[in-house]
C-alpha cells in the first residue's frame, strides 16, 4: 500500500468512526479550545498545529483534508486567520453553537492576559523604569515585522510582477498614507492580480478532495440571509461617514471601526498592522504611536492571535467595556463570514478570480508591512542601544530561530539596561 492509499484508508477510518459516534459536547469544545487558547504561544501556525494535533491526530474528530480546507478558506478570506480556523473547526463539530463556543473559549485566556497587561501599562506606564522596559520593545518589534515581511516576501514574490506590486505599494503607502490609500492599494493590486495571474491559474486549480466529514449542521436559508445582512450592515457602517449622534470615542464607533477592519483586511496578523496603525493612531488618535507599538508587543507576549491588540486599544478608549467591544468587533464579523463561507467551500476554493486577485494582493501587502516596520523603527530612541536590540532580535529570529514570545521580554530587559 503506497502513502496515498494509506492516507485514504486513514481518512475513511476517521469518517466511519465519526459517523458511528455521537457528536462531541459543547462542554468538550469549550474546555479543549480554552486549553489551546491558554497555551498557544507562537502565532498562527503554532495555534493551528495544536488544533491539528488534538482534533485530527488524537481525537480523530476531523480528517487532515478537513483541516487543510479550513486553513485554505481562512487564508483567502479577510480577518484573523487562526481564530477563523478555530471557528471553522467548531462549526464542523457542532454547527453554529460549536463555532460560537470554540471562538469564545480560544480567545478568553488571551483576552484576560491582555486586559491585565493593559491595566498595568496605562496605570504605571509613566514610571521611568517601566518606560525603558517598553521602549526596549520598539526595535525588537521592528525586527520582528521586517523578518515577517522578508519571510512572506520570499514565499510570495516569485516574479517581476510581484516585485512591482510590492515596491509600488510600499512607496505609495509611505508617501500617501491614510486609510483610503491603503484600501485603494488593495483594490488595485487585486485587479492587477487578476490581469497578471488569471490565465496561469486556470491550469493549476485543483479539484476538491472528497475525503471530508460531511457537515450535518449546515446553515438554513434564513440563517444565511441574516448572516449576509449583518455583514453588509457592518461594511456599510464602516465605509459611510459616521452619523452625527455617534461620538468618535464611543463604544459604537469602536465596534464599527474594528468590525470594518475585520472584514477588509486579508492575510492575518502582521498584515493588519499598517492599516490599524493608520486608523487608531493617525485618524482617530485613540492612542499614541508609542502606545500602539507597546500594544503590539503585549499582543506578541500573550498566547493567541496578535490582533488581540484590539482589546488593548479598546481599553485605552473606553476601559474594560471598550476592550470587550474592540475584541468582539475584531473577531466576530470575520468569524461569521467564515461560517457562512464554509457552506460554499467548494466554489470559493476553486474560484480562479479570487485566487488570482489574492495572488496580486499578497505582494502589495508585503510592501506595506515593510513600510510598517520602517514607521515602527522611526519611533525608537535615537540611541546606540536601539541598534543593539534590533541586531540581537534579528539574529535571534534568523539564526537561533527563537520564538517571538522570548524575544520581546529580553528586549525589554535590554531596554532597562541600555537606555540611560
N, C-alpha and C positions, 0 to 999 in steps of 0.2 A: 504493500500500500504506500503510495507516494504522499508527500506532505499535503497536497491539495485534497486528496481523498480523505486523509486523516482529519483535516480541518472540517470538511463537510460532515464527516461522521460525528465529530465532537459537537458541532452546531446542532445536528439532528438530535443528538442525545440531550442537549440542553433544552431544545424546543419541546421534546417529548416530556422531559421532567417538568417543564414549566406548565404544560397543558394538564398534567396529572395533579399538580399541587394546587392548594388554594392560594389566592393572591396574598402577597405579604401585607401585614397590617400597617396602618398609618403610624402606629407607635414604633414599629421597627424602622420605618423610613425616617421618622423624626430622630431617633437616637443614633441610627447609623450615620446620618449626614451631620448631626450635631458633633459627633466624634471626629468626622472628617474635617469639618469646618474649624475645629479647635486645634487640629494638628497639621493642617496642610500648609506649612511654610514653603516658600519657594516659587509661588506664582502659578500660572495657568497649567503648565504641563505637570507640575507636581500634584496639583489637585486632581487633574484628570487621571493621572496614573494611580492615585489612591482609590478613586472611584472604580476604575477598571479592575484593580486587584480585588476589591471587595465584592462588587456586584457581578462581575463576569467570572473571575478566576475562582474565588472561594464559594460564593453563594450560588453561582450559575443561574442568576435571575434573568440575564440578558446574554446575547451572543456577542462575539467580537465585532461582527458586522453591525449589530445594533449600535454599539459604542462608536464605531467609525462613522456611521451615518449621522449620529448626533454631533460628533466633532466637526464633520464636514458642513452640516447645516448651520451650526453655530458660527463657523468661520465665514460663511457668506452672508450672514445676517448681521444687522447692527447690534450693538450692546456689549456688555461684559461677557466674553466668550465662556469662561469657566463656569460661571453661575448659570448661563444659558444651557450648558451641557448637563449640569446637575438637574435643572428643571426638566429637561428633556427626559432624563433617566426616571425621575419621579413620575412624569406623565406616562411613560411606558409601563411603569409598575402599577400605578393606581389612578390613572386618569388625572382630571383637574385637581382633585384633592391631593393626590400624590405629588403633583407639580408644586402646589402651594406649600405643602409641608416640607418638602425637600429644600425648596428655595429659602424658606424662613429659617430652617434649622441649620443650613450650611452658613448662613450669614450671621446668625445670632452671636456666636462666640467672637468673631472679628468685630462686630458692631460694639459689643461691650468693651473689648480691648481699646478700640479707637476712641470711644466715648470717654473712657477713663483717662487715656493719654491727653485727650483734648482739654478736659477739665484741668488737669495738672499744667498743661502747656499755657493755657490762657490765664491761669491764676498766678503761676510762678515763673512764667516765661521771661519776665523782665529782670530776674536775678542774673547778675553778670556771669556767674559760672554756668547757669542754665543756658544763657545766650551763647556762650562759647561752645558749649556742647552741641547745640543745634546748628551753629554756624559751621561746625565741622562736617555736618551732613551735606552742605551745598556742593562742595567739589566732588564728594562721593556720588551724590545723585546725578550730577552732570556726567560723571564717568559711567554710571550705570545706563543712563539714557544714550550716550554715544555708543556704548557697547551693544545695546539692544538694537539701535539703528543700524550699526555695522553688520550685526548678525542677520537682521532682517534683510538688509540690502544684498548680502551675499546669496541668500536663498531666493530673493525676489527679482533682482535686476540681472537679467541674462543677455540683454541686447541693447543696441543704441536707443531704441525707443524707451526702454526703461530708464536709461541714464538721462535722456532728455526730460522725461516726466519728473524724475526725482530732482534734478538740478533746477528746472524751471519752477517747480512748486516751492522749493526751498527759497529761491530768490524772491519770488512774488510774495510769499508769506513774510519774509524778513523785512522787505521794504514797503509792502502794502499793509499787512496786519489787519486785524479786525475779523469778526465772526463771518461777515458776508464774503470776505476774501477767501477764507478757509472753505466755506461752503461752495463758492464758485470753483475753487481748485478741484474739489472732489467731483463736482458735476462734470467739469470739462475733461478731467482725466478719465472719468468713466466713459464719456462719449468717445474720447480718443482711443481708449482701450478697445471699444467695440470696433473702431476703424482699423486698429493695428492687428488685433488678435482673433477676430471673429472667424475668419476663413480657416486659420491654422487650427483652431479648436474643434472644427467640425468633425475632423477625422480622429480626434483623440478622446472624445467624451465616452466614458464607459457606461455600460448599462447597469442598472441597479441590481444588486445582489438580492436573491430571494431567500437568503439564509437569515431571516429576521423573524423575531417573535411577533405575531400579529397583535395589534392593539385592540382590546375589546372595549375600550373606553373612549372611542373617537367622539369628537365634539358633534353635537347636533347642529342642524342648520341654524336654529335660533341662536345657539351659543356662538356660532361663528359670526353671525351678523352683529351680535352685541360686542364681541371682541373687536371686530373690524371698526365698528362705530367708535369705540373707546380710543383705539389707536389713531383714527382720523382726528378725533377731538384733541388728543394730546398734541398732534403735529400742528393743527390749525392754531391752537393757543400759543404754541411756541413761535411760529413764524409771523403771527399777527402782532400788531402794536398792542402793548399792554393796556387793558381797559383802565379808565381814569380812577376807578374805585379800588384798584389793586396797587398797593404800595410796592416799590422795588424790593424792600426788605421783608415783605410779608411771607407767611408760610405758603400762601397760594402761589406767589411768584417763584419761591424756591422749588415747589413741585413742578411748575410749568417749565422752568429752565432745565432742571435735571431730567425730567421725563422727555423733553425735546432732544436733549443731548443723547439720551439713551437710545433714541430711535434714529439719530442722524449719524452716529459715529461707527465706523466699521474698523475692525482689526484688533480690538482688545485694548488692554490697559495702557501701554505706552503711547499708543496712537491717540488716546483721548487727551493726553496731557496738553498739547498745544492749544486745542480749542477751549478746553476747560479753563486753562490759564488766561486766555484772551477774554473770556466772558466774566469769570469771577474776580479777576484782578483788575483788568483794564476797563471793561464795560460797566460792571455793577460796583466795583471797588468794595466787594464784600470782605476781602482780606488783602493784605499786602503781598508783594512778591515773595518776601522772606517767609511769611506765614504759609504761603502756598507750597514753597519748597519743603518746609518742615512738615506740612500736612502729607505731602507725597512720601516723605521719609517715614512718617508714622504708619502710613499705609503699607510701606515695604517691610517694616519690622514686625508687623502683626500677621497672623495667618489669614488665608483667604485672599480675595481679589484686591488689587491695588486701588480699584475705584471705590473702595470703602472710604476713600478720602472725602467722598461726598458727605459723610457723617461729620467729619472734622469741619468742613466748610459750613454745613448746616448748623452745627453747634455754635460757631462764631456769630452767625447771623441771628439765630432765634433760640439759642440754648438747646436743651435736651430734645424738645419737640422739633426744633429745626433739624437736629441730627437725624431724627427718625424720618421726618418728611423728606429730607435730602436723600436718604438711603432708599426709601420706597420709590422716590422719583427716578433714581438712577437705575434701579434693578427691575421694578415691576413692569413697565411698558415693554421692554425688550424681551422679558421672560414671557409675557403674554403673546408677543409676536412669535416667539419660538414655539410655544404650544400650538398656536394656530397653524404655523408653517409645517409642523410635524404631520398634520393631516394632508399636506400637499407635498410630502417629502420627495417623491419620485420626480415630479415635474420640476421642482426647484433645482434638484441636483443635476438634472440633465439640460437645464436651460443654457444654451450657448451664449445668449445675450448677456445674462447675469454674470457668467463666468468670465466672459471677455471684458466686461465693464470692470469687474473686480481686479482683473489682471492689469488693467490700466491704473486703477486707483492705488494699488499697493505700492508701486514705486513712488508715486506722489506723496503718499503718507510717510514713506521712509525719509524723503526730503524734508517734510515738515517736522519729523521727530528730530532730525539733526538740528534744525533751527531752534526747537525747544531746548535742546541741550546747550546751544550757544547762549540762549537767553538765561538759562539757569546759571551757566558758568559766569556770566557777566554780573550776577548778584553776589558772587563770592567775595570775601575780603581780599583787597589787593595786598597780599602778604605772601612771603615765600612758603609759609605753612600750607596755603591753599594748593600750591603746586605739588607739595609733598603728598598731601592727602589724595589729590587727583591721581598722581602717579602710582601710589600704593594701591588705590582702588582699581585702576586699570590692570595693574599687574596681578592682583588677586583674582580678578574676573577672568582674564585671558589665560594666564599661566597656571594659577593654582586652582582654578575652577571653583572658587569659594562661593558659597551661597550668599545671596544679597542680604539675607537676614543677619549674617555675621558682619558684613562689611559696614553697614550703617552704624551699629553701636561702636565699632572700632574707630570709625571716622569721628564720631562724637568725642570719644576719649582723646583722640589726637588733637581735636579742636581745643579741648580743655588744656592740653599740654603745650601746644604750639602757639596759639593766639595769645600774646601778652601785650 
